[in-house]
Amino acid sequence: MKKTFKKNERLCSLKIIGSLFDRNNSANEGVFAYPVRVVCKSSEETHTQVLFSVPKRQFKHAADRNLIRRRMKEAYRLNKELLKNSYYISFIYVGKVIENYVVIEKGIKNCLKKL
């Protein structure tokens, strides 16, 4: 598997994002490994589509949110071969402070192993 993160791997559809966060849908799985929480749903697509989210309430400056998002994307890109099936996945950063790359990568690896 190539270690790339192309446009077709990004989750952009508002309909799918809405169904991913729908509280009434019991088909959604949730996994937590500090500092990342994962919400996922099985996909009919041939490849996994991913969304990365960092709360504006926690990190006021866009530069901080972008730094965390870049670190999460890089950790996913390097470890996405751990996924066996195809999913719609949302990675949500839940840490209160900006963690270094090693901590974020460890959390994402643990989440991907649990899926």
Secondary structure, 3 states (H helix, E strand, C coil): CCCCCCHHHECCCHHHHHHHCCCCCCCCEEEEECCEEEEEEECCCCCCEEEEECCCCCCCCHHHHHHHHHHHHHHHHHHHHHCCCCEEEEEEECCCCCCCHHHHHHHHHHHHHHC
